[in-house]
Amino acid sequence: MLADIASFDIDAARQRVQEIDARASGLRISTTEFPDALPEVKLEPASEPCGDTPARPGDAAPQASQRPAGGGLLDQLKDEVVVSQRRASDASRRVDAARDGLDRRLRSVFDYLHDLTTQLNYLKPRVGRDYYFLGGDDAFRDLSWLEGYADFRTQPESEGGRIERVTLGYTLKGPGERTLERVGSGIERLRQVLFDLGLRFECAERRNSQRELEHASFRIVDEITVRVVWRADFEKQQVAMESRNLERLGFAACTLLPESLGPALLDEFGRLVLGRPNTFRSFVSR
């Protein structure tokens, strides 16, 4: 027994026990050899989406160099619209300012003419002007102021409500009268002229047995009706002055610039109305 103990190999016994334990637990000793380090795997970057493919949530935002640069076509068009609107607004303000100025000047014309007629209606002065009728020598003379008025008309409120027309009307009265005889077609021609000039008259007619008008006698009193209209032309920025029987029997027209419608012009026009020496024609636009 001592001899067995002395010959016992402890290392072999330990190896034997390990082999028995391994079979009992089902484990096997792996003989696979593993490398000390795994090889480095190089990942390729994801490709860019093509065309109009919509971006998915989580996609990386494009870098600044890939975004559209400022000052594109739409931005240029928007800037042009802003500039165009600003120019149109400035032009509209200038037009409105000019029209407002013309309105103020015509209002001053009305105020002057209203005061003028008020004074003359009281004074009833003599007017130093003779009116020759149909080229004859028998003129309307020794005329005096009988009555006058001033009036104005404005635009509709939707168009600005500015004064667009000022009217002066007055009547001159003389002491005399005249009688004119006409026959045939001359009767109606004279009648139309008297109507157009606004002259007061009476007509005595004589007809033949067939009721045809043969003869007429016109009795015309020395009374002259004068009418002057100051009409605003807002597009051309000027004033058209139209008159009937102002300086002579008949119609006349002239153009005045807005800047001329001041006290000096109005005083000269007042002298013109009264038949006094004046320089009103120097203000007329040529």
DRENSEVEX-25732 format. One line per 5 residues: number of its first residue (from 1); for each residue x, y, z of C-alpha. Coordinates in nm, 4 decimals. Layout:
BEGIN
NUM	X,Y,Z  ...
END
This chain:
BEGIN
1	0.0000,0.0000,0.0000  0.2817,0.2288,0.0819  0.4257,0.1383,-0.2516  0.1013,0.2419,-0.4303  0.0983,0.5701,-0.2515
6	0.4500,0.6359,-0.3457  0.3799,0.5609,-0.7122  0.0523,0.7754,-0.7320  0.0631,1.0385,-1.0078  -0.1379,1.3332,-0.8862
11	-0.1287,1.5233,-1.2187  -0.2688,1.2326,-1.4125  -0.5483,1.1898,-1.1588  -0.6401,1.5561,-1.1848  -0.6587,1.5299,-1.5630
16	-0.8787,1.2273,-1.5328  -1.1265,1.3998,-1.3014  -1.1557,1.6946,-1.5428  -1.2371,1.4640,-1.8325  -1.5110,1.2923,-1.6292
21	-1.6634,1.6263,-1.5251  -1.6671,1.7493,-1.8852  -1.8574,1.4463,-2.0104  -2.1115,1.4735,-1.7309  -2.1914,1.8443,-1.8036
26	-2.2057,1.8123,-2.1858  -1.9392,2.0725,-2.2350  -1.6659,2.0346,-2.4844  -1.3326,2.1981,-2.4864  -1.3217,2.4248,-2.7993
31	-1.0261,2.3923,-3.0173  -1.1211,2.7014,-3.2306  -0.8563,2.9647,-3.2349  -0.9707,3.3341,-3.2364  -0.7580,3.6203,-3.3615
36	-0.6433,3.8740,-3.1153  -0.8398,4.1682,-3.2896  -1.1237,4.1920,-3.5407  -1.0431,4.3546,-3.8768  -1.1641,4.7203,-3.9140
41	-1.4953,4.7511,-4.1076  -1.5190,5.0677,-4.3249  -1.8780,5.2007,-4.3644  -1.9715,5.3764,-4.6938  -2.1788,5.7019,-4.6628
46	-2.5455,5.6829,-4.7672  -2.6133,5.8036,-5.1223  -2.7961,6.1372,-5.1862  -3.1668,6.1121,-5.2846  -3.2246,6.1806,-5.6542
51	-3.4800,6.3962,-5.8292  -3.7889,6.5036,-5.6376  -3.7734,6.2176,-5.3869  -3.9190,6.3618,-5.0669  -3.7001,6.3634,-4.7612
56	-3.7933,6.1182,-4.4880  -3.8016,6.2072,-4.1208  -3.4581,6.1703,-3.9768  -3.2800,6.2543,-4.3012  -2.9875,6.4797,-4.2403
61	-3.0430,6.8498,-4.3240  -2.8496,6.9712,-4.6282  -2.5360,7.1595,-4.5569  -2.5316,7.5366,-4.6060  -2.3425,7.5024,-4.9340
66	-2.6258,7.2844,-5.0712  -2.9129,7.5355,-4.9936  -3.0478,7.7716,-5.2674  -2.8674,8.1025,-5.2673  -3.0682,8.4222,-5.1926
71	-3.1834,8.6661,-5.4679  -3.3685,8.4124,-5.6782  -3.6247,8.4917,-5.9480  -3.9206,8.5160,-5.7077  -3.7303,8.7547,-5.4818
76	-3.6463,8.9746,-5.7828  -4.0106,8.9783,-5.8960  -4.1292,9.0674,-5.5454  -3.8817,9.3563,-5.5332  -4.0072,9.4818,-5.8713
81	-4.3680,9.4713,-5.7456  -4.2732,9.6758,-5.4382  -4.0942,9.9365,-5.6517  -4.3856,9.9554,-5.8978  -4.6397,9.9970,-5.6173
86	-4.4293,10.2700,-5.4575  -4.4050,10.4596,-5.7863  -4.7800,10.4284,-5.8468  -4.8504,10.5515,-5.4935  -4.6166,10.8502,-5.5365
91	-4.7740,10.9377,-5.8725  -5.1236,10.9115,-5.7240  -5.0274,11.1437,-5.4387  -4.8865,11.3986,-5.6841  -5.2047,11.3884,-5.8942
96	-5.4240,11.4284,-5.5853  -5.2121,11.7189,-5.4621  -5.2390,11.8946,-5.8001  -5.6164,11.8438,-5.8114  -5.6542,11.9695,-5.4554
101	-5.4553,12.2792,-5.5526  -5.6814,12.3411,-5.8511  -5.9851,12.2982,-5.6275  -5.8518,12.5613,-5.3850  -5.7868,12.8085,-5.6674
106	-6.1335,12.7645,-5.8146  -6.2794,12.8130,-5.4688  -6.0918,13.1430,-5.4456  -6.2371,13.2367,-5.7875  -6.5885,13.1688,-5.6584
111	-6.5282,13.3664,-5.3389  -6.4034,13.6643,-5.5406  -6.6922,13.6546,-5.7896  -6.9454,13.6162,-5.5105  -6.8090,13.9267,-5.3379
116	-6.7888,14.1122,-5.6692  -7.1535,14.0485,-5.7605  -7.2640,14.1352,-5.4087  -7.1028,14.4816,-5.4360  -7.2189,14.5423,-5.7927
121	-7.5753,14.4365,-5.7136  -7.5811,14.7201,-5.4633  -7.3932,14.9824,-5.6679  -7.5429,14.9014,-6.0122  -7.2638,15.0910,-6.1915
126	-7.2530,15.1832,-6.5582  -7.0549,14.9395,-6.7717  -6.8308,15.1097,-7.0241  -6.8924,14.8809,-7.3200  -7.1042,14.8957,-7.6362
131	-7.2352,14.5800,-7.7983  -7.2729,14.5854,-8.1765  -7.5371,14.3559,-8.3200  -7.5134,14.1858,-8.6626  -7.2403,14.4173,-8.7796
136	-7.4665,14.7244,-8.7667  -7.3896,15.0665,-8.6281  -7.6892,15.0640,-8.3954  -7.5157,14.9269,-8.0843  -7.6470,14.8471,-7.7377
141	-7.5205,15.1508,-7.5433  -7.5425,15.3158,-7.2018  -7.5658,14.9819,-7.0249  -7.5680,14.9522,-6.6450  -7.5350,14.6587,-6.4096
146	-7.8788,14.5185,-6.3294  -7.8170,14.1999,-6.1311  -7.5566,13.9235,-6.1045  -7.4738,13.6010,-5.9221  -7.1921,13.3497,-5.8722
151	-7.2312,12.9744,-5.8330  -7.0206,12.6591,-5.8400  -7.0612,12.2865,-5.8951  -6.8565,12.0066,-5.7399  -6.7707,11.6544,-5.8429
156	-6.9495,11.3611,-5.6799  -6.7991,11.2659,-5.3433  -6.6887,10.9333,-5.4928  -6.4609,11.1304,-5.7307  -6.3206,11.3625,-5.4660
161	-6.5936,11.6265,-5.4219  -6.3706,11.9001,-5.5699  -6.5017,12.2131,-5.7418  -6.5143,12.1458,-6.1151  -6.7026,12.4532,-6.2386
166	-6.7570,12.8145,-6.1296  -7.0237,13.0226,-6.3029  -7.0677,13.3978,-6.3169  -7.3914,13.5359,-6.4593  -7.5159,13.8937,-6.4808
171	-7.7493,14.1169,-6.6789  -7.6773,14.4596,-6.8237  -7.9706,14.6924,-6.8926  -7.9915,14.9916,-7.1298  -8.2615,15.2551,-7.1902
176	-8.3346,15.1849,-7.5545  -8.4714,14.9278,-7.7921  -8.4599,14.8504,-8.1628  -8.6907,14.6980,-8.4256  -8.5734,14.4645,-8.7018
181	-8.7854,14.3518,-8.9966  -8.7427,14.0145,-9.1662  -8.9236,13.8242,-9.4427  -8.9203,13.4660,-9.5665  -8.6379,13.2404,-9.4460
186	-8.4654,13.5355,-9.2774  -8.7274,13.5259,-9.0041  -8.6187,13.1964,-8.8538  -8.2497,13.2777,-8.8946  -8.2848,13.5958,-8.6908
191	-8.4999,13.4209,-8.4325  -8.2296,13.1535,-8.3823  -7.9561,13.4145,-8.3442  -8.1543,13.5980,-8.0768  -8.2133,13.2738,-7.8890
196	-7.8441,13.1790,-7.9058  -7.7324,13.5179,-7.7748  -7.9914,13.5179,-7.4975  -8.1421,13.8495,-7.6061  -8.4927,13.9489,-7.5026
201	-8.7272,14.0189,-7.7896  -9.0904,14.0254,-7.9040  -9.1947,13.9096,-8.2493  -9.5034,14.0228,-8.4464  -9.5730,13.7858,-8.7364
206	-9.7842,13.8272,-9.0502  -9.9073,13.5258,-9.2480  -10.0782,13.4947,-9.5845  -10.4063,13.3243,-9.6654  -10.2323,12.9850,-9.6720
211	-10.1030,13.0490,-9.3173  -9.7476,13.0781,-9.4438  -9.5192,13.3130,-9.2564  -9.4415,13.6088,-9.4792  -9.3188,13.8843,-9.2519
216	-9.1963,13.9343,-8.8927  -9.1113,14.2422,-8.6891  -8.8656,14.1871,-8.4000  -8.8652,14.4309,-8.1095  -8.5385,14.3878,-7.9158
221	-8.4806,14.5645,-7.5848  -8.1376,14.6850,-7.4763  -8.0662,14.4065,-7.2303  -7.7568,14.1842,-7.2435  -7.7244,13.8623,-7.0464
226	-7.3616,13.7633,-6.9805  -7.2450,13.4203,-6.8687  -6.8875,13.3123,-6.7853  -6.7910,12.9571,-6.6867  -6.4549,12.8595,-6.5338
231	-6.4235,12.4870,-6.5966  -6.1528,12.2702,-6.4352  -5.9637,12.0236,-6.6537  -5.8090,11.7959,-6.3899  -5.6315,11.5778,-6.6462
236	-5.4496,11.8659,-6.8174  -5.4212,12.0717,-6.4966  -5.5653,12.3883,-6.6482  -5.8852,12.5940,-6.6477  -6.0987,12.6543,-6.9544
241	-6.2868,12.9847,-6.9409  -6.5942,12.9942,-7.1670  -6.8048,13.3073,-7.2068  -7.1120,13.4435,-7.3830  -7.1502,13.8185,-7.4450
246	-6.8568,13.9039,-7.2168  -6.6695,14.1539,-7.4362  -6.8947,14.1378,-7.7412  -7.2064,13.9583,-7.8520  -7.1211,13.5942,-7.9155
251	-6.9116,13.3162,-7.7691  -6.5446,13.3051,-7.6718  -6.3081,13.0648,-7.4933  -5.9555,13.0714,-7.3544  -5.7291,12.8648,-7.1286
256	-5.5810,12.9677,-6.7952  -5.3047,12.7989,-6.5970  -5.3905,12.7221,-6.2322  -5.0978,12.9241,-6.0983  -5.2368,13.2347,-6.2696
261	-5.5641,13.2181,-6.0735  -5.4716,13.4712,-5.8087  -5.5744,13.8173,-5.6877  -5.4015,13.9965,-5.9769  -5.5881,13.8009,-6.2452
266	-5.9207,13.8332,-6.0632  -5.8855,14.2094,-6.0277  -5.8113,14.2393,-6.4005  -6.1120,14.0205,-6.4749  -6.3288,14.2477,-6.2585
271	-6.2123,14.5494,-6.4600  -6.2911,14.3573,-6.7786  -6.6465,14.2921,-6.6572  -6.6975,14.6619,-6.5896  -6.5558,14.7642,-6.9278
276	-6.2550,14.9372,-6.7748  -5.8949,14.9251,-6.9032  -5.7377,14.5945,-6.8020  -5.4581,14.3469,-6.8739  -5.6612,14.0294,-6.8349
281	-5.5429,13.8926,-7.1701  -5.1847,13.8798,-7.0434  -5.2859,13.5916,-6.8148  -5.4341,13.3817,-7.0935  -5.2360,13.0668,-7.1814
286	-5.1120,13.0726,-7.5397
END
